[in-house]
Amino acid sequence: MSNRQDDPALNDWFKTHGITEVECLVSDLTGILKGKIMPANKYLNGGRPRLPDSIFIQTVTGGYPDDEDIRFWNPAERDMELVPDPRAVYPVPWAEDPTAQIIHDCYYLTGEPVELSPRHVLKRVLDLYEARGWQAVVAPEVEFYLVKTNTDSDYPLEPPIGRSGRQESSRQSFSIDAVNEFDPLFEEMYDYCEAMDLDLDTLIHEEGAGQMEVNFQHGDPLMLADQVVMFKRTLRETALRHGMYATFMAKPMANEPGSSMHIHQSLLDIESGRNLFAGDDDQPSRLFHHFLGGLQQYLPAAMLFFAPNVNSYRRLMRGESSGSAPVNVEWGLDNRTVGLRVPVSSPEGTRVENRLAGADANPYLVMAASLACGYLGMLSQIEPRPPMVGSAWSGGDKLPDDIGPALNRLHDCKPLADLLGERFTNSYLAVKRAEHKAYFQVISSWEREHLLLRV
């Protein structure tokens, strides 16, 4: 069995940081990190750790799809070998003992990659781009809420107490003072992120009470997806250390805006480094328009990757409490009412911002699905509709408004299944159907309040 003694870079990194323990991490379909914790010496000398491939059909509740929904599944639950990515090795800055956290790829013992791994799905899409001489570039923007600790799931969430001893009682978009209320938390968060070399850019206060947004520098999609996963873990840990929760739910509070994960996307020529979305006349290129056309045609079918949970669709409901969440796949220049915003930029900075995903979505699958839709558009030379001028709230091609229709749209879209992988798509659908079924088995407080004694 192979070991990591023949990886001098990893060995040197362990020695430099005095690593005594290793957390071997794999993202499941939801984005939850699964894995094993091992002594560093055993990790380096004892061969690769293993996990069963069934972790990729486990629901967010810890259950599994019904037998009829996983008829394509291998019932043997084959072992997977975890192979570290040397570009995804981070310290655990809050650990008492020197600890490494490493994101791994998954391979069967036969050497074939595990096609159900979200990280593999993104790599599969990026390989298609590379084969055509294209390099996708992304820049994520991730929103989240800080909330008071809450151990009763029937009790609504509330904004936390800041340094002033008060809760936010009104929306304070872009307020510096509102961010400063949580300076001790954010200073520690930035210290942790710096220790992990996470490429954070800006921090702002968003629309909701206790709602913030962190922007990342643009770069390689796989590296940025890794960083978003690690940032979520880091922020949740930091918030707990300061007596509050950080949540990436798409809609954690009924009367506050939802939280999104916007993805800026551009396309470079691998050889020259030129932005292929910029045309020769300082106008967007045909490739840019075909990318947009693919997004418009296939994003409705891919919505289950951008809004993967029942709660996700509460963010997308129209109304005062929904904020600026888009409900369409129109595009426009510097227009925040459309799902596909094209920011004002130099020709070299030409890009499109996909604004559909919630912060609760798996970043690997968000990036894979968005790039897959654009790829299909470029291959088929799909022309987009004219850009939207003015408000798009009341017009445009509507998206699925609940998880049931989203399940059906993905199930019926063969081009996406072929590109992302048929076995992966079927597994993802089975998991989401099982979660939907589990949700409907729960009787809500609304039903008890309005139906118990009235119907």
N, C-alpha and C positions, 0 to 999 in steps of 0.2 A: 504494500500500500504506500502511495506517495505521501511525503510529508513536506513541511515548509522550511526545512533546513537548507534547501537549495534555492530559497528566495532571499538573497542577501539584503535587499532593500527592506523587506519586512523584518528580518532579524535585526538589522541595524536600527530600525525605528523602535522596535521593542527595547533594545539596549539603551538607546538614547533617552527614552521615556521611563525606563525602569519598570516596564509592564510586568505585573504579576498575575493578571486575570484578563480574560478575553470574553466579550459578549459577541456571539456569532449571530448576526441579524439577517432575517429574510422578511420582506414585506408580503403579506397575504393580499387577497383581492380587495379587502376593505382598506388596506394601508396599515393595519396593525402589525407591529414588528413581532415576529416569532423567532425562536432560535434556542441556543444553548449557551450556558456560561461555563467556561473551562479555565483551569489553571494555564498560565501562559506556557509553561514548559511542556505540558501535555499537548497543547494546541500546536506548538512548533514541531514536536517530535512524534506525536501519536497518530498521524494520519488525519484525514479530513472528517469533521463531524457529519452526522447524518440525521435526517428528519424524514418522516413519511410524507409522501406527496399528497396525502389527504388534507394537509393544512390548507390547500388551495381550493377545497370545496367546503370549508367550514364557514358558517354564517357568522354575522356579527354577534349573534346571541350565543354562539358556541355550539349550535346544532348543525345538522347536515340535511341536504335535500332528501326528499322521499325517493324510494328505490326507482319509481318509474321515471323520475326526472334525471337520474344518473345512470341510465341503462348503458350509456357509452363509457362509463367509468370502469377503471380496472379495480376490481374488488380486493385485489391482493394488497393494496396500499404499499406500493413499491418504495423502497428506500431511495432517498436522494442524497447525493454527496454535495456538501456545501463548499464552494470554491471561492476564496476571498478575491475581491477586486482590489488591487493595490492602490487604486485611486480613491477608494472609499474606506480609508482607515482613519479613525478619529480617536482622540483621547476622550475619556469620560471625565470632564473637569470637575464634576461635583462628587466623584467617588472618593472615599477615604483612602483606599489603596490604589496605586497606579493601575488603571484599567483601560483597555482598548475596546472600542466598539467598531465592528467591521461588517460592512454590508457584503453579502455573499450572493453569488449566482448558484443556481441549482442544476445539477446534472444527475441523470440516472447512472447506475453503476456500469452500464454499457457505454457510457460516454456521450449519449445524446442529451441535449438540453431539455429541461422540463418546460414544455410549451405553455403550461398554465401559470408560470411565474410572471407577475406583472412586469418585472424588470426585463425578462426575456422578451415579452411582447413589445416593449419600447425598443429594445435592441433590434428586434426583427424589422420594425418599421425603419429604423435608422440605417440598417443594412441596405434596404431598398433605395434609400436616398443616395447612399454612398456608391452603389452600383451604377448610378447615373451621373456621378461626379458632383453630387449636391451635398452640401453640409447645412443641416437645419440649425438655427440658432434661436434660443428662447430666452425670455426674461419673465419669471413668475412674480406676481404680486399676491400676497396672501393676507387675508383679513382674519381677525379673531376677536373674541370678547374676553375680557377679564371679568369674572363674576365672583360673588361671595361663595364660600364653600357651601355645599348643599348635599346633604346625605339622604334627603327624602325626595324621591323621584316624582312624587305627586305635588311637590311644592314648587311654584314658579321660581326661576332664577332672578337674581337681583344684581345690580351693579355693585362692585366692591367699595369698601371705604378707602379713600385716598389719604394722603399725608395731612390734609386739612381736617380729617375726621368726618367728612361728609361724603355722601353719595352724589354722583351726577344726577341731576333732575331734569336736564334738558340736553338737546343735541348740541355738540360743540365741534363741528367739523373743522379739522385742521388747527384746532386750538393747541398752542404750545403749552399753555398753563395746564390744560387738561391732561396732557401727556406727562408733565412734570409732577402731577399728583402721584405718579407711580415711578418716580426717578430711581429709588433704590432697587426696584425689581428690574427695570430696564438696564440699569448700569451693570447689574450682575448678569443679565441675559447677554449683553454685548460682550462682557468679559468671557463668558462661556463660549459664545460663537467665535470670538477671536481665537481662543485656544484651539478650536476645532477647524479653523480656517474656512468658516462659512462666509460666503461672499455677499454679506448683507449690504444694502445701499441705504435706503432711507426708512425712517419710522415716522408715521403720521397718525393723528387721531382721525378716525372715520366718523360717519354720521351718527352711529348709535352710541348710547350711554355706556362707556367702558369699552368701546369698539376701536381697535387699532388696525393698522396695516403695515406690513413690512415688505419692502421691495428688494429683489435680488438683482445683481448685475447680470447682464446677458452672457450667455455662454452655451456650452454643450448640453443638450437636453438630458442625457443620462446623468451627468454630473449635477445638474440643477435639480432633477427629480430626487436624487440622493440627498441633496442639501435641504430640500423642503421637508423630506421625511425626518431628517435629523433635527431641523429647526423646530418642527412640531414637538418632538420629544423633549428638546432642550427647554422650550418655553413652558411646557406643562410642568416639568420638574422645577423650573425657577419659580413659577407661580405658587406651587405648593410650598416652597421654602419661604414664601412671603405671605402665607396664610390665605391664599385665594386659589381659584381655578382659572386656567386658560382653556377655552373651548373653541373648537373649530367646527362646531355644528353649523349647518347652513342657516338655520333659523332658531336660535336658542331662546329668544324672548318674543312673545306675541306682538308687542307694540313697538318693536325696534327693527331696523333694517336687517336683512340677512348678510351673511359673510360669504365673500366670493374668493375665487382663485383665478385671477386674470392671467392669461398667457400671451405675451408679445412674441410674435414669430416672424422670422426673416429667413432668407435662403442665400447661401454663399456658394460660389464656384470653388470647389476644393483646390484646384490648381492655382487660380489667380487670387482668390480671396475676395473677388468682386461680389457685391450684393446683386443677385440675379433678379430681385424684385424692382430694381431701378433700371429704367429704360435709357436709351441713348439720348433722348430729348428732354431729360430731367423729369419725365413723367413715368408713372408706374409701368412696368413691362407687361407683355402679354402673359408671361409666366405668372406674374403677380395676379392678374385678373383670372387666370385659370385656377390658381390656388383658391381665390375667393369663391369662384364658381363651384369648386369641389366642396368647400365648407358649406355653402348654401344648400347644395343638393343632399349632402350626406349627414350633416350635423343633426337634423331631426331624428335620424335613425340611430345616431351615436349618443343620444341624450342620456342614456342610462349610465354612461361613463362620467358625464359631467354632473348629473344629479342622481346619485346611486341609491339614495335612501328615501323613505317616505317623507322625512322631514325636509329633504332637499327641495321639494316642490312648494313648500310653504314660502320659501324665499322668492319664488318666481310668480307668486300671486300678485296681481295688480292691486294697488292701494297705497295709501299714505305711508304705511309701515313697511312697505317693501323697498323703499329707497330707490336706487337706480338700477336694480337688477333687470336685465333685458328679457324680453319674452318673444324674441324674433331672431331670424338669421339674416336681417338686412345689414347692409354695410354703408358707411358714410365717413366723410372726412371730419375728424375732430368732433364726433357726434356720440354722446354717451347714452342716447336712447336706443342705439342699435346694438345688436349682439356682436357685430364685427366692426370695431372702430379702427380707423386708420389715423394715427396721430400725425400732426404736422411735424415734418422733419426735413432734413436735407435728403437729396436722392440716395446718398449712401446709407441713410438710416431708415429707408422705406420698410415698413413692417405693418402687420395687422395684429390687432389685439383681440383675441377671443375672450369675450366677457361672460361666457355662459356658465362656466364651472363654479360650483360651490366650494367653499373651503374644506368641506367634508369629503371631497372626492380624492381618490388615490392619484397622486401626482404622476406616477408612471403611466397610468391608463389615460389620464387627461391629455398628457402630451402625445402619447401613442395615437389616441383616437383623433385628436385634432390634426396631427401631421398626416395621418392616414387619409382623412377626408380631403385635405389639400393635395395629397399625392394623387388620389384618384381623379381629382379635377385637372391636375396638370397632365396626367397621362391621356385623359379623354378630351382635353382642351375644352372644358365646360366654361361657357361664358356666364359671368354673373349678371344679375339684374342691375339696372342703373342704381347709382348710389342714392341713398335716402337723404333728402334735404329737409331739415326741420324735424319735428317730433315723429318718432316711429312707434309711439305707444299704442296708437289705435289702428295701425296698419301693419302690413308685412306678413310673411309666412309664419304662422304660429307654431310653437313647439309643443310637444306632449306636455300636458298640464298635470299629469299624475304618473305614478310609477307603472300602473297597469298599461296604459297606452305606450309608454316608453319601452316596456318589455316586448310588446307586440311589434313595434317599429324595428327594434334591433333584430328580433327573430326573423323578420321578413327581408332583411337586407343582406343578400348573399355577397355582394362585393366587399363589404366590410368584414364579414366572417372569413372570406378567403384571404384577405390581407392580414388580419389580426391572428388568424388561426381558427379553424372550425372547432377543434376540441376545446380551445380556450373559450371561445364565444359560447359554446353550449354549456360549459361548466359555469361561466359567469351568469348566464341566464338562469340556470338551475339554482344557484345560490340566491339570486335576487328574488326568484319566485318563492323560495322557502322563507326568506325574510319577510316578504309581503304577506305570506300566509300567517306567520307568527304574529305580525302586527295586528292582523284582523282578529286574532284570538284574545286581544286585550280590550276590555271595556273601559272607555275613557271617562274622565270626570264630567265632560260635556254631556255625554249620554245619560249619566246618572242625574245630572242637574236638570236637564230639560225633558227627559223621557220617563223617569222613574214613576212619577205620580201624575203624569199628564196624558199618557197614551193608553 
